[in-house]
Amino acid sequence: KQEVTQIPAALSVPEGENLVLNCSFTDSAIYNLQWFRQDPGKGLTSLLLIQSSQREQTSGRLNASLDKSSGRSTLYIAASQPGDSATYLCASYTGNQFYFGTGTSLTVIP
Amino acid sequence: NAGVTQTPKFQVLKTGQSMTLQCAQDMNHNSMYWYRQDPGMGLRLIYYSASEGTTDKGEVPNGYNVSRLNKREFSLRLESAAPSQTSVYFCASLRVRGEKLFFGSGTQLSVL
C-alpha cells in the first residue's frame, strides 16, 4: 500500500519568505501527483497536478516538482502572503486510487 | 457551475441511528469517491465508483454502504451509526485519469 508522508506537519514563516513543503511516497509507480490546499472547515482545492512524465508544474507563485525515482515531490511557494495560510496536502494517484498525506499546516505571519 | 455538492453540511446522530449523505456533481465526471478525514490520519477512502454502475471498497468500508444512483449522484449510507464514525466526510469526483480531483465542501458528522 502506498504511504505518503509530509514533513513538516506545521510551519510558521514571516510574510515575504520563500518556503518549501515536502511530500514523499513509498511506491514510485504513480500515475500523477497532486497538491491541494485546504482552508479550515472547507474542502480541498487542487493547486497543481504533475503527471508522472513531468518534472514540474508552475502556477503563479507556486511551483511543484516531482522526482519519481526518489519518491519525492516539493511545493515551492514564493514571496509568501498571509492569504497563503492553510493546510497543504499532497496525493499520489496510482491510476485507480488516490493516497493522501496528512498535510502541512502553514501560517504566514504578517 | 456548482461543482461537487454535498448535503447536509452538519449532522448530529445518536448511536444506532441511520442516515444518508448525498453527493452530486454537475461536471459530467465518471469517477466519484467518498473519504473521511480524521485528525492526524489524513483522508481515508471509504468507497469509490470508477464509473456509473460500479462501486468498490476502499480502505475503511466497514459500517458504510454506497449507491451510485446515476452518473451525477453518489450517496453514502450509515446503517447504524457508531461514535467511531464521527468525522468529516468528503465526496470527490474525477472526469478521467490524469485530471484534477474535485472535492465537495464536506459534511461534519457527530455520533453521540
Interface residues (C-beta under 8 A of the other chain):
Chain A: V4 Y31 N32 Q34 F36 G41 K42 G43 L44 T45 S46 L49 Q51 L89 A91 Y93 G95 N96 Q97 F98 F100 G101 T102 G103
Chain B: V4 Y33 Y35 G40 M41 G42 L43 L45 Y48 A50 G58 F90 A92 R97 G98 E99 K100 L101 F102 F103 G104 S105 G106
